[in-house]
Amino acid sequence: QVRLVESGGGLVQPGGSLRLSCAASGFTFSEYIMSWYRQAPGKERELVARISYIIDRTNYADSVKGRFTISRDNAKNTLYLQMNSLKPEDTAVYYCKREARDLWGQGTQVTVSS
């Protein structure tokens, strides 16, 4: 079955860290560009970070540059998002996505609050 399953979300205080994971199955993970998106209440879904499949080239939204790091482990078919120095405005549902043919995970909630 072709699917993406996110995990690692939760409640964290401002300034804290979380690492999200996205387990891929049913396709050759190493051959696809992968991304993390997020959607806050009342807002449109936005791109957070993207990673290529050839030389791990990455790009980030300006709002997370220097705080978030996207990475992948092709041997484990897993995508990661390391989030540091979290802010309340990072609160959202985070989704991983395979860019080709728009395959989405179910999302994981991240809440940053004291």
C-alpha positions in Angstrom: 0.0 0.0 0.0 1.3 3.4 -1.0 1.2 5.7 2.0 3.0 8.2 4.3 2.6 8.1 8.1 3.8 11.0 10.2 4.7 10.9 13.9 6.5 12.9 16.5 4.1 15.8 17.1 3.0 17.0 20.4 2.9 19.9 22.9 6.1 21.8 23.5 7.0 25.0 25.2 8.4 28.0 23.3 12.1 27.5 22.6 11.8 23.8 22.7 12.4 21.2 20.1 10.6 18.3 18.3 11.6 15.9 15.6 8.9 14.8 13.2 9.2 11.6 11.2 7.4 10.4 8.1 7.5 6.7 7.2 7.0 5.9 3.6 5.8 2.6 2.1 4.7 1.2 -1.1 7.0 3.1 -3.4 10.7 3.7 -4.0 11.2 6.5 -1.5 14.7 7.4 -2.7 13.5 8.4 -6.1 11.2 11.2 -5.0 11.4 14.8 -3.9 9.8 15.0 -0.4 8.4 17.9 1.5 6.9 19.1 4.8 3.9 21.4 4.8 1.9 22.8 7.7 -1.6 24.3 8.2 -2.5 26.5 11.1 -6.2 27.0 12.0 -7.8 29.4 9.6 -4.8 29.6 7.3 -3.8 27.9 4.1 -1.5 25.0 3.9 2.1 26.2 3.4 5.4 24.7 2.4 7.9 24.4 5.2 10.8 22.5 3.7 11.7 20.4 0.7 14.5 17.9 0.0 15.6 16.5 -3.3 16.4 12.9 -4.0 19.7 13.2 -5.8 22.1 15.2 -3.7 19.8 16.1 -0.8 19.4 19.7 -1.9 17.1 21.5 0.5 15.0 24.7 0.7 13.1 26.3 3.5 10.4 28.8 4.1 11.8 32.1 5.3 9.9 31.7 8.6 11.8 28.5 9.6 15.3 29.1 8.1 18.0 28.5 10.7 15.6 26.7 13.0 14.2 23.7 11.1 16.2 21.0 9.3 14.8 18.6 6.8 16.6 15.3 6.2 15.9 11.8 4.8 17.2 8.3 5.4 16.6 6.4 2.2 17.6 3.1 3.8 14.8 3.5 6.3 12.3 5.1 3.9 11.9 7.9 6.3 11.7 11.7 6.1 12.5 13.9 9.1 11.9 17.4 10.2 14.1 18.6 13.2 12.4 21.7 14.7 14.4 23.8 17.1 13.7 27.2 18.8 10.0 26.6 18.4 7.6 29.6 18.5 3.9 29.8 19.2 3.4 30.7 15.5 4.8 27.3 14.5 1.6 25.7 15.9 0.0 23.8 13.1 -0.8 20.3 11.7 2.3 19.2 9.9 2.1 17.0 6.8 4.7 15.2 4.7 4.2 15.0 1.0 5.6 13.1 -1.9 5.6 15.9 -4.6 5.0 13.6 -7.5 1.3 12.8 -7.9 0.5 14.6 -4.6 0.7 11.9 -2.0 0.0 13.2 1.5 0.2 11.8 5.0 -2.5 12.2 7.5 -0.7 14.9 9.5 0.6 15.3 13.0 -0.3 18.1 15.4 2.4 20.4 16.8 1.4 22.8 19.5 3.8 25.4 20.9 2.5 26.9 24.1 3.5 27.7 27.6 
